[in-house]
Amino acid sequence: MPKLILVRHGQSEWNLLNKFTGWVDVDLTAQGIEEAKEAGKLLKNVQVDYLFTSVLKRAIHTADIILEESGKKELPFSRDEALNERHYGDLQGKNKAEIGEKFGQEQLHIWRRSYDIAPPGGESLLDTRERVLPYYKDSIEPLLKQGKNVLVVAHGNSLRALVMYLENISKEEIASLNIPTGIPYVYDLDVNLYIKDANYLESE
């Protein structure tokens, strides 16, 4: 039965600085590199047939480290901006705490966690979902239906959009879903791609 493995990139430089990152192309911190190495170790004994990433370096770097650590360096892959992080528009590069002080914590929470309200000049989670899902259905689902195991290394919100679809999570419930950096989340699927099991991989 196929597996779909989702990994949010390791801690980025702007995660550390508490900035809205979006499509700004920042790299991993030292901690992010270690998180990616650990993810690779966790996936060492998991069969993976194909890799998908966004076009942003923090996801690509995480994926490269995972492949190196897990001994899967020759894996076929695709990169597409459909898997990029949610675009935060005018908030990109701004400190989240400072935005909260300027506009209020309630407005900050709405911009960060609401489903269909976009920050100025940016994307809502709904907008992100509307580019992630067609790509998933066109490029990833066909491989899963062939019984292939697929690894997707992407971002907090592009993965939230995908998990929302896969697990049929409501727009109210998705606000509380947070995907941690660098920990593989594995779906065991049946031949019709219904979820049999879903768990984070953890070191023993």
Residue frames as a rotation matrix with the C-alpha (Angstrom) as fourth column:
MET 1
0.572 0.820 0.000 0.00
0.820 -0.572 0.000 0.00
0.000 0.000 -1.000 0.00
PRO 2
0.057 -0.617 0.785 1.33
0.525 -0.650 -0.549 3.49
0.849 0.443 0.287 -0.80
LYS 3
0.115 -0.098 -0.989 2.72
0.919 -0.368 0.144 5.94
-0.378 -0.925 0.047 1.72
LEU 4
0.446 -0.035 0.894 2.54
0.387 -0.893 -0.228 9.73
0.807 0.448 -0.384 1.50
ILE 5
0.100 -0.547 -0.831 5.24
0.989 -0.034 0.141 11.34
-0.105 -0.837 0.538 3.65
LEU 6
0.680 0.189 0.708 5.03
0.319 -0.946 -0.054 15.05
0.660 0.263 -0.704 4.44
VAL 7
0.010 -0.707 -0.707 7.93
0.990 -0.093 0.107 17.04
-0.141 -0.701 0.699 5.91
ARG 8
0.984 0.151 0.092 7.93
0.156 -0.987 -0.044 20.73
0.084 0.058 -0.995 6.71
HIS 9
0.314 -0.927 0.203 11.40
0.163 -0.158 -0.974 22.19
0.935 0.339 0.102 6.10
GLY 10
-0.043 -0.451 -0.891 13.76
0.978 0.163 -0.129 22.53
0.203 -0.877 0.435 9.04
GLN 11
0.505 0.230 -0.832 13.92
0.584 -0.801 0.133 25.76
-0.636 -0.553 -0.539 11.01
SER 12
0.354 -0.354 0.866 14.72
0.786 -0.390 -0.480 28.67
0.507 0.850 0.140 8.68
GLU 13
-0.710 -0.705 -0.009 16.65
0.626 -0.625 -0.466 31.86
0.322 -0.336 0.885 9.39
TRP 14
-0.652 0.514 0.558 13.42
-0.418 -0.857 0.301 33.83
0.633 -0.037 0.773 9.54
ASN 15
0.427 0.662 -0.616 11.63
0.285 0.549 0.786 31.23
0.858 -0.511 0.046 11.67
LEU 16
-0.147 -0.616 -0.774 14.37
0.954 0.120 -0.276 31.95
0.263 -0.779 0.570 14.18
LEU 17
-0.960 -0.274 0.052 13.88
0.261 -0.950 -0.173 35.72
0.097 -0.153 0.983 13.85
ASN 18
-0.363 0.910 -0.199 10.07
0.623 0.078 -0.778 35.37
-0.693 -0.406 -0.596 14.12
LYS 19
-0.622 0.105 -0.776 9.52
-0.509 -0.807 0.298 37.00
-0.595 0.581 0.555 10.71
PHE 20
0.605 0.771 0.200 6.85
-0.155 0.361 -0.920 36.38
-0.781 0.525 0.338 8.11
THR 21
-0.444 -0.878 0.179 8.78
-0.061 0.229 0.971 34.55
-0.894 0.420 -0.155 5.39
GLY 22
0.603 0.765 -0.227 6.36
-0.313 -0.035 -0.949 33.52
-0.734 0.644 0.218 2.65
TRP 23
0.932 -0.191 0.307 8.12
0.361 0.455 -0.814 33.41
0.016 0.870 0.493 -0.71
VAL 24
0.590 -0.802 0.096 11.30
-0.799 -0.597 -0.069 35.14
0.113 -0.036 -0.993 0.49
ASP 25
0.745 -0.263 -0.613 14.08
-0.048 0.895 -0.443 32.65
0.665 0.360 0.654 -0.22
VAL 26
0.253 -0.637 0.728 15.87
-0.960 -0.260 0.105 32.24
0.122 -0.725 -0.677 3.10
ASP 27
-0.155 -0.433 -0.888 17.93
-0.318 0.873 -0.370 29.20
0.935 0.225 -0.273 4.07
LEU 28
0.653 0.373 -0.659 18.06
0.367 0.605 0.706 26.90
0.663 -0.703 0.259 7.09
THR 29
0.502 -0.504 0.703 19.61
-0.843 -0.468 0.267 27.65
0.194 -0.726 -0.659 10.46
ALA 30
-0.637 -0.758 -0.139 22.07
-0.659 0.630 -0.411 25.25
0.399 -0.171 -0.901 12.10
GLN 31
-0.541 0.536 0.648 19.10
-0.421 0.494 -0.761 23.85
-0.728 -0.684 -0.042 14.04
GLY 32
0.483 0.768 -0.421 17.17
-0.733 0.091 -0.674 23.46
-0.480 0.634 0.607 10.79
ILE 33
-0.025 -0.603 -0.797 20.03
-0.834 0.453 -0.316 21.45
0.551 0.657 -0.514 9.29
GLU 34
-0.897 -0.312 0.313 20.03
-0.440 0.684 -0.581 19.17
-0.033 -0.660 -0.751 12.33
GLU 35
-0.086 0.951 0.296 16.25
-0.540 0.205 -0.816 18.74
-0.837 -0.230 0.496 12.08
ALA 36
0.521 0.239 -0.819 16.64
-0.852 0.203 -0.483 17.72
0.050 0.950 0.309 8.43
LYS 37
-0.513 -0.777 -0.366 19.38
-0.687 0.627 -0.367 15.24
0.514 0.063 -0.855 9.34
GLU 38
-0.745 0.295 0.598 17.15
-0.392 0.532 -0.751 13.69
-0.539 -0.794 -0.280 11.98
ALA 39
0.359 0.909 -0.211 14.30
-0.696 0.110 -0.710 13.42
-0.622 0.402 0.672 9.46
GLY 40
0.178 -0.393 -0.902 16.67
-0.868 0.369 -0.332 11.62
0.463 0.842 -0.276 7.11
LYS 41
-0.850 -0.506 0.144 17.64
-0.503 0.700 -0.507 9.16
0.156 -0.503 -0.850 9.82
LEU 42
-0.352 0.812 0.466 13.97
-0.451 0.289 -0.844 8.49
-0.820 -0.507 0.264 10.58
LEU 43
0.623 0.640 -0.450 13.32
-0.663 0.127 -0.738 7.76
-0.415 0.758 0.503 6.90
LYS 44
-0.380 -0.908 -0.176 16.35
-0.882 0.298 0.366 5.53
-0.280 0.294 -0.914 6.42
ASN 45
-0.912 0.028 0.409 14.29
0.041 0.999 0.024 2.33
-0.408 0.038 -0.912 6.49
VAL 46
0.157 0.983 -0.093 11.24
0.059 -0.104 -0.993 3.74
-0.986 0.150 -0.075 4.70
GLN 47
-0.396 -0.215 0.893 10.92
0.853 0.275 0.444 3.02
-0.341 0.937 0.075 0.99
VAL 48
0.201 0.429 -0.881 10.57
-0.067 -0.891 -0.449 6.26
-0.977 0.149 -0.150 -0.99
ASP 49
0.069 -0.083 0.994 10.02
0.870 0.493 -0.019 6.29
-0.489 0.866 0.107 -4.75
TYR 50
-0.040 -0.010 0.999 9.59
0.749 -0.662 0.024 9.96
0.661 0.749 0.034 -5.62
LEU 51
-0.403 -0.202 -0.892 10.27
0.792 -0.566 -0.230 13.40
-0.459 -0.799 0.388 -4.10
PHE 52
0.267 0.464 0.844 8.36
0.708 -0.689 0.155 16.66
0.654 0.557 -0.513 -4.50
THR 53
-0.359 -0.332 -0.872 9.50
0.830 -0.541 -0.136 20.04
-0.427 -0.773 0.470 -3.15
SER 54
0.829 0.444 -0.341 8.69
0.290 -0.862 -0.415 23.70
-0.478 0.245 -0.843 -3.56
VAL 55
0.545 -0.665 0.511 11.17
0.560 -0.164 -0.812 25.91
0.624 0.729 0.283 -5.41
LEU 56
0.736 -0.231 0.637 12.33
-0.512 -0.805 0.299 27.63
0.444 -0.546 -0.711 -2.20
LYS 57
-0.080 -0.943 -0.324 15.80
-0.453 0.324 -0.831 26.82
0.888 0.080 -0.453 -0.90
ARG 58
-0.420 -0.090 0.903 14.75
-0.904 0.126 -0.408 25.99
-0.077 -0.988 -0.134 2.67
ALA 59
0.635 0.668 0.388 12.61
-0.579 0.744 -0.333 23.12
-0.511 -0.013 0.859 1.36
ILE 60
0.770 -0.400 -0.496 15.16
-0.306 0.451 -0.839 22.03
0.559 0.798 0.224 -1.27
HIS 61
-0.258 -0.923 0.284 18.02
-0.718 -0.014 -0.696 22.11
0.646 -0.384 -0.659 1.28
THR 62
-0.056 0.340 0.939 15.94
-0.879 0.429 -0.207 20.09
-0.473 -0.837 0.275 3.76
ALA 63
0.891 0.454 -0.020 15.14
-0.396 0.754 -0.525 17.52
-0.223 0.475 0.851 1.07
ASP 64
0.425 -0.814 -0.395 18.79
-0.455 0.185 -0.871 17.26
0.783 0.550 -0.292 -0.01
ILE 65
-0.458 -0.588 0.666 19.86
-0.862 0.113 -0.493 16.58
0.215 -0.801 -0.559 3.58
ILE 66
0.322 0.664 0.675 17.08
-0.733 0.626 -0.266 14.01
-0.599 -0.409 0.689 4.04
LEU 67
0.923 0.026 -0.383 18.19
-0.313 0.630 -0.711 12.16
0.222 0.777 0.590 0.90
GLU 68
0.004 -0.999 -0.047 21.84
-0.596 0.035 -0.802 12.25
0.803 0.031 -0.595 1.99
GLU 69
-0.449 -0.184 0.875 21.11
-0.889 0.190 -0.416 10.97
-0.090 -0.964 -0.249 5.50
SER 70
0.345 0.714 0.610 18.67
-0.597 0.668 -0.444 8.28
-0.724 -0.211 0.657 4.35
GLY 71
-0.576 -0.683 0.450 20.82
-0.062 0.585 0.809 7.01
-0.815 0.438 -0.379 1.48
LYS 72
0.251 0.768 0.590 18.25
0.702 0.275 -0.657 7.97
-0.666 0.579 -0.470 -1.19
LYS 73
-0.283 -0.483 -0.829 20.40
-0.014 -0.862 0.507 10.38
-0.959 0.155 0.237 -3.23
GLU 74
-0.987 -0.154 0.053 19.32
0.041 0.080 0.996 9.12
-0.158 0.985 -0.073 -6.67
LEU 75
-0.306 0.951 0.043 15.60
0.635 0.237 -0.735 9.65
-0.709 -0.198 -0.677 -6.05
PRO 76
-0.529 0.230 0.817 13.62
0.691 -0.441 0.572 11.15
0.492 0.867 0.074 -8.97
PHE 77
-0.412 0.322 -0.852 12.15
0.667 -0.531 -0.523 14.53
-0.621 -0.784 0.003 -8.01
SER 78
-0.046 0.415 0.909 10.01
0.762 -0.574 0.300 17.47
0.646 0.706 -0.290 -9.09
ARG 79
-0.670 -0.140 -0.729 10.02
0.602 -0.677 -0.424 21.06
-0.434 -0.723 0.538 -7.84
ASP 80
-0.279 0.640 0.716 7.12
0.697 -0.378 0.610 23.44
0.661 0.669 -0.340 -8.28
GLU 81
-0.929 -0.079 0.361 6.05
-0.129 -0.845 -0.518 26.79
0.346 -0.528 0.775 -6.85
ALA 82
0.074 0.991 -0.113 2.58
-0.301 0.130 0.945 25.30
0.951 -0.035 0.308 -6.34
LEU 83
0.435 0.012 -0.901 4.09
0.691 0.637 0.342 23.83
0.578 -0.770 0.268 -3.15
ASN 84
-0.556 -0.671 0.490 5.60
0.232 -0.691 -0.684 27.15
0.798 -0.267 0.540 -2.01
GLU 85
-0.703 0.259 -0.663 4.71
0.649 -0.148 -0.746 28.67
-0.291 -0.955 -0.064 1.33
ARG 86
0.475 0.879 0.048 1.68
0.874 -0.465 -0.142 30.92
-0.102 0.110 -0.989 1.54
HIS 87
-0.403 -0.577 0.710 2.59
0.648 -0.728 -0.224 34.37
0.647 0.370 0.667 0.19
TYR 88
-0.044 0.355 -0.934 2.32
0.959 -0.247 -0.139 36.86
-0.280 -0.901 -0.330 3.05
GLY 89
0.524 0.366 0.769 2.31
0.694 -0.706 -0.137 39.96
0.493 0.606 -0.625 0.82
ASP 90
0.410 -0.326 0.852 3.07
-0.239 -0.940 -0.244 43.19
0.880 -0.104 -0.463 2.66
LEU 91
0.887 -0.040 0.459 3.88
-0.453 0.112 0.885 41.26
-0.087 -0.993 0.081 5.86
GLN 92
0.778 -0.620 -0.098 6.85
0.552 0.750 -0.364 39.41
0.299 0.229 0.926 4.36
GLY 93
-0.184 -0.957 0.226 10.05
0.503 -0.289 -0.815 40.32
0.845 -0.036 0.534 6.20
LYS 94
-0.006 0.255 0.967 8.15
-0.625 -0.756 0.195 41.88
0.781 -0.603 0.164 9.10
ASN 95
-0.939 -0.334 -0.077 8.50
-0.119 0.528 -0.841 40.67
0.322 -0.781 -0.536 12.67
LYS 96
-0.265 0.911 -0.316 5.33
0.479 0.409 0.776 38.96
0.837 0.054 -0.545 13.89
ALA 97
-0.153 0.177 -0.972 5.49
0.974 -0.138 -0.179 40.47
-0.166 -0.974 -0.151 17.37
GLU 98
-0.856 -0.216 -0.470 5.90
0.171 -0.976 0.137 43.97
-0.488 0.037 0.872 15.94
ILE 99
-0.751 0.659 0.033 2.93
-0.055 -0.113 0.992 43.43
0.658 0.743 0.121 13.61
GLY 100
-0.088 0.710 -0.699 0.91
0.843 0.427 0.328 42.33
0.531 -0.560 -0.636 16.65
GLU 101
-0.418 -0.141 -0.898 1.88
0.734 -0.635 -0.242 45.51
-0.536 -0.760 0.368 18.51
LYS 102
-0.974 -0.045 -0.224 1.03
-0.087 -0.834 0.546 47.72
-0.211 0.551 0.808 15.52
PHE 103
-0.586 0.767 -0.261 -2.27
-0.461 -0.050 0.886 46.16
0.667 0.639 0.383 14.41
GLY 104
0.076 0.588 0.805 -3.33
-0.991 0.136 -0.006 44.25
-0.114 -0.797 0.593 17.55
GLN 105
-0.735 -0.431 0.523 -3.10
-0.461 0.884 0.079 40.58
-0.497 -0.183 -0.848 18.47
GLU 106
0.130 0.868 0.480 -6.55
0.036 0.480 -0.877 39.80
-0.991 0.131 0.031 17.11
GLN 107
0.769 0.114 -0.629 -5.70
-0.577 -0.302 -0.759 41.12
-0.277 0.946 -0.166 13.64
LEU 108
-0.307 -0.938 -0.159 -2.35
-0.949 0.290 0.125 39.30
-0.071 0.189 -0.979 13.73
HIS 109
-0.547 0.159 0.822 -4.15
-0.170 0.940 -0.295 36.04
-0.820 -0.301 -0.487 14.55
ILE 110
0.585 0.811 -0.010 -6.63
-0.112 0.068 -0.991 36.60
-0.804 0.581 0.130 11.70
TRP 111
0.508 -0.452 -0.733 -3.85
-0.861 -0.276 -0.427 37.18
-0.009 0.848 -0.530 9.18
ARG 112
-0.539 -0.834 0.119 -1.88
-0.838 0.545 0.028 34.18
-0.088 -0.085 -0.993 10.40
ARG 113
-0.897 0.073 0.435 -4.53
-0.087 0.938 -0.337 31.55
-0.433 -0.340 -0.835 11.07
SER 114
0.066 0.988 -0.137 -7.81
-0.493 -0.087 -0.866 32.38
-0.868 0.124 0.481 9.34
TYR 115
-0.065 -0.011 0.998 -8.84
0.551 0.833 0.045 30.28
-0.832 0.553 -0.048 6.36
ASP 116
0.147 0.297 0.943 -10.08
0.989 -0.066 -0.133 32.84
0.023 0.953 -0.304 3.86
ILE 117
0.982 0.075 -0.171 -8.77
0.090 -0.993 0.081 36.25
-0.163 -0.095 -0.982 4.94
ALA 118
0.387 -0.879 0.279 -5.52
0.823 0.193 -0.534 37.26
0.416 0.437 0.798 3.24
PRO 119
0.069 -0.458 -0.886 -2.97
0.615 -0.680 0.399 39.73
-0.786 -0.572 0.234 4.60
PRO 120
0.660 0.217 -0.719 -2.55
-0.290 -0.810 -0.510 42.89
-0.693 0.545 -0.472 2.49
GLY 121
0.269 -0.545 -0.794 -1.13
-0.963 -0.164 -0.213 41.93
-0.014 0.822 -0.569 -0.91
GLY 122
-0.730 -0.644 0.229 -0.87
-0.663 0.748 -0.011 38.24
-0.164 -0.160 -0.973 0.06
GLU 123
-0.414 0.514 -0.751 -2.63
-0.276 0.716 0.642 34.88
0.868 0.473 -0.154 0.04
SER 124
0.244 0.530 0.812 -5.11
-0.968 0.188 0.167 33.34
-0.064 -0.827 0.559 2.41
LEU 125
-0.563 -0.357 0.746 -4.89
-0.385 0.911 0.146 29.64
-0.731 -0.205 -0.650 3.25
LEU 126
0.459 0.800 0.387 -7.79
0.133 0.369 -0.920 29.19
-0.878 0.474 0.063 0.82
ASP 127
0.732 -0.270 -0.626 -5.70
-0.672 -0.439 -0.597 30.80
-0.113 0.857 -0.503 -1.94
THR 128
-0.353 -0.924 0.148 -2.81
-0.902 0.378 0.206 28.51
-0.247 -0.060 -0.967 -1.06
ARG 129
-0.237 0.377 0.896 -5.09
-0.068 0.913 -0.402 25.46
-0.969 -0.156 -0.191 -1.13
GLU 130
0.744 0.661 -0.103 -6.34
-0.116 -0.024 -0.993 26.44
-0.658 0.750 0.059 -4.58
ARG 131
0.418 -0.648 -0.637 -2.84
-0.871 -0.087 -0.483 26.03
0.258 0.756 -0.601 -6.03
VAL 132
-0.528 -0.634 0.565 -1.69
-0.784 0.620 -0.037 23.10
-0.327 -0.462 -0.824 -3.88
LEU 133
0.011 0.612 0.790 -4.63
-0.274 0.762 -0.587 20.77
-0.962 -0.210 0.176 -4.53
PRO 134
0.879 0.288 -0.379 -4.63
-0.433 0.155 -0.888 20.82
-0.197 0.945 0.261 -8.37
TYR 135
0.040 -0.947 -0.318 -0.90
-0.911 0.096 -0.402 20.09
0.411 0.306 -0.859 -8.29
TYR 136
-0.506 -0.163 0.847 -1.40
-0.660 0.705 -0.259 17.27
-0.555 -0.690 -0.465 -5.79
LYS 137
0.392 0.787 0.476 -4.20
-0.239 0.587 -0.773 15.75
-0.888 0.189 0.418 -7.87
ASP 138
0.878 -0.046 -0.477 -2.33
-0.478 -0.020 -0.878 16.08
0.031 0.999 -0.039 -11.19
SER 139
0.211 -0.944 -0.252 1.21
-0.690 0.039 -0.723 15.17
0.693 0.326 -0.643 -10.14
ILE 140
-0.628 -0.511 0.587 1.24
-0.775 0.343 -0.530 13.29
0.069 -0.788 -0.612 -6.81
GLU 141
0.165 0.803 0.573 -2.00
-0.739 0.486 -0.467 11.29
-0.653 -0.346 0.673 -6.71
PRO 142
0.722 0.147 -0.676 -1.19
-0.630 0.544 -0.554 9.35
0.286 0.826 0.485 -9.93
LEU 143
-0.318 -0.906 -0.279 2.04
-0.560 0.417 -0.716 8.05
0.765 -0.071 -0.640 -8.37
LEU 144
-0.602 0.173 0.779 0.24
-0.729 0.278 -0.625 7.04
-0.325 -0.945 -0.041 -5.18
LYS 145
0.488 0.873 0.017 -2.38
-0.758 0.433 -0.487 5.21
-0.432 0.225 0.873 -7.25
GLN 146
0.437 -0.452 -0.777 0.47
-0.523 0.575 -0.629 3.26
0.731 0.682 0.015 -8.85
GLY 147
0.890 -0.054 -0.454 1.47
0.364 0.685 0.631 2.14
0.277 -0.726 0.630 -5.35
LYS 148
-0.047 -0.961 0.272 4.50
0.477 -0.260 -0.840 4.46
0.878 0.090 0.471 -5.14
ASN 149
0.379 0.037 -0.925 5.67
0.896 -0.265 0.356 6.00
-0.232 -0.964 -0.133 -1.88
VAL 150
0.236 -0.171 0.957 5.93
0.551 -0.788 -0.276 9.77
0.801 0.592 -0.092 -2.21
LEU 151
-0.144 -0.373 -0.917 7.86
0.931 -0.364 0.001 12.27
-0.334 -0.854 0.400 -0.07
VAL 152
0.441 0.307 0.843 6.74
0.557 -0.830 0.010 15.91
0.703 0.465 -0.537 -0.09
VAL 153
-0.275 -0.564 -0.779 9.06
0.929 -0.365 -0.064 18.49
-0.248 -0.741 0.624 1.51
ALA 154
-0.038 0.395 0.918 7.34
0.580 -0.740 0.342 21.85
0.814 0.545 -0.201 1.67
HIS 155
-0.808 -0.252 0.533 6.07
-0.092 -0.839 -0.536 24.50
0.582 -0.482 0.655 4.09
GLY 156
-0.912 0.408 -0.030 3.77
0.087 0.121 -0.989 25.00
-0.400 -0.905 -0.146 7.04
ASN 157
-0.223 0.907 -0.356 0.84
-0.529 -0.420 -0.738 26.41
-0.819 0.024 0.573 5.10
SER 158
-0.210 0.153 -0.966 1.15
-0.924 0.290 0.247 24.49
0.318 0.945 0.080 1.84
LEU 159
-0.853 -0.110 -0.511 1.20
0.016 0.972 -0.236 21.32
0.522 -0.209 -0.827 3.94
ARG 160
-0.755 0.655 -0.020 -1.68
-0.065 -0.105 -0.992 22.55
-0.652 -0.748 0.122 6.13
ALA 161
-0.142 0.705 -0.695 -3.72
-0.937 -0.323 -0.137 23.06
-0.321 0.631 0.706 2.96
LEU 162
-0.390 -0.074 -0.918 -2.94
-0.593 0.783 0.189 19.51
0.704 0.618 -0.349 1.85
VAL 163
-0.974 0.029 -0.226 -3.63
0.190 0.652 -0.734 17.96
0.126 -0.758 -0.640 5.26
MET 164
-0.556 0.821 -0.128 -6.91
-0.527 -0.468 -0.709 19.86
-0.642 -0.327 0.693 5.42
TYR 165
0.012 0.522 -0.853 -7.98
-0.977 0.189 0.102 18.15
0.214 0.832 0.512 2.19
LEU 166
-0.539 -0.319 -0.780 -6.65
-0.314 0.935 -0.165 14.69
0.782 0.156 -0.604 3.05
GLU 167
-0.905 0.114 -0.410 -8.19
0.411 0.486 -0.772 14.59
0.111 -0.867 -0.486 6.53
ASN 168
-0.127 0.924 0.361 -11.34
0.570 -0.229 0.789 16.56
0.812 0.306 -0.498 5.68
ILE 169
-0.518 -0.152 -0.842 -10.59
0.820 -0.370 -0.437 19.20
-0.245 -0.917 0.316 8.32
SER 170
0.556 0.808 0.195 -13.04
0.831 -0.549 -0.093 22.10
0.032 0.214 -0.976 8.56
LYS 171
0.073 -0.509 0.858 -12.01
0.379 -0.781 -0.495 25.70
0.922 0.362 0.136 8.02
GLU 172
0.724 0.186 0.664 -12.68
-0.508 -0.508 0.696 26.33
0.467 -0.841 -0.273 11.72
GLU 173
0.930 -0.343 0.135 -10.53
0.146 0.681 0.718 23.40
-0.338 -0.647 0.683 12.89
ILE 174
0.520 -0.780 0.348 -7.63
0.730 0.195 -0.655 24.15
0.443 0.594 0.671 10.53
ALA 175
0.607 -0.256 0.752 -6.85
-0.315 -0.947 -0.068 27.34
0.729 -0.196 -0.656 12.48
SER 176
0.683 -0.298 0.667 -5.46
-0.680 0.075 0.730 25.25
-0.267 -0.952 -0.151 15.35
LEU 177
0.890 -0.373 0.263 -3.39
0.423 0.890 -0.170 22.85
-0.170 0.263 0.950 13.19
ASN 178
0.567 -0.796 -0.214 0.34
-0.784 -0.601 0.158 23.48
-0.254 0.078 -0.964 13.39
ILE 179
0.933 -0.328 -0.150 2.90
0.218 0.844 -0.489 21.37
0.287 0.423 0.859 11.52
PRO 180
0.694 -0.710 -0.118 6.27
-0.102 -0.259 0.960 21.18
-0.713 -0.655 -0.252 13.30
THR 181
0.500 -0.601 -0.624 9.51
-0.862 -0.274 -0.427 21.64
0.085 0.751 -0.655 11.39
GLY 182
-0.291 -0.893 -0.344 11.55
-0.892 0.383 -0.239 18.63
0.345 0.237 -0.908 10.31
ILE 183
-0.577 0.125 0.807 9.36
-0.435 0.789 -0.433 15.75
-0.691 -0.601 -0.401 11.55
PRO 184
-0.898 0.226 -0.378 8.07
-0.281 0.368 0.886 13.29
0.340 0.902 -0.267 8.91
TYR 185
-0.264 0.901 0.344 4.30
-0.643 0.101 -0.759 12.78
-0.719 -0.421 0.553 8.94
VAL 186
-0.952 -0.237 -0.192 3.42
-0.304 0.677 0.670 9.48
-0.029 0.696 -0.717 7.27
TYR 187
0.114 0.993 0.004 0.09
-0.904 0.105 -0.414 8.51
-0.412 0.044 0.910 5.76
ASP 188
-0.893 -0.167 0.419 -0.50
-0.003 0.931 0.365 4.81
-0.451 0.324 -0.832 5.08
LEU 189
-0.264 0.792 -0.551 -3.07
-0.890 -0.420 -0.177 4.71
-0.371 0.444 0.816 2.29
ASP 190
0.006 0.307 0.952 -5.19
0.162 0.939 -0.304 1.98
-0.987 0.156 -0.044 0.73
VAL 191
-0.563 -0.296 0.772 -5.53
0.749 0.213 0.628 1.38
-0.350 0.931 0.102 -3.02
ASN 192
0.291 0.753 0.590 -8.27
0.867 -0.469 0.171 4.05
0.406 0.462 -0.789 -3.20
LEU 193
-0.501 -0.680 0.536 -6.03
0.324 -0.721 -0.612 6.49
0.802 -0.133 0.582 -1.28
TYR 194
0.689 0.655 0.311 -8.19
-0.159 -0.282 0.946 6.42
0.707 -0.701 -0.090 1.83
ILE 195
-0.182 -0.810 0.557 -6.15
-0.780 -0.227 -0.584 6.90
0.599 -0.540 -0.590 4.99
LYS 196
0.402 0.202 -0.893 -5.52
0.259 0.910 0.323 3.72
0.878 -0.361 0.313 6.95
ASP 197
0.520 -0.345 -0.781 -3.12
0.828 -0.022 0.561 5.32
-0.210 -0.938 0.274 9.43
ALA 198
0.467 -0.418 0.779 -1.27
0.195 -0.811 -0.552 8.62
0.862 0.410 -0.297 9.96
ASN 199
0.837 -0.258 -0.483 1.55
0.509 0.041 0.860 9.25
-0.202 -0.965 0.166 12.40
TYR 200
0.667 -0.744 0.045 4.62
-0.718 -0.658 -0.227 11.37
0.199 0.119 -0.973 13.00
LEU 201
0.531 -0.619 -0.579 7.82
0.405 0.786 -0.468 9.35
0.744 0.014 0.668 12.86
GLU 202
0.772 -0.296 0.563 9.77
-0.616 -0.569 0.545 9.65
0.159 -0.768 -0.621 16.08
SER 203
-0.192 -0.918 -0.346 13.22
-0.582 0.390 -0.713 8.46
0.790 0.065 -0.609 17.10
GLU 204
0.512 0.382 -0.769 13.28
0.243 0.795 0.556 5.43
0.824 -0.472 0.314 19.38
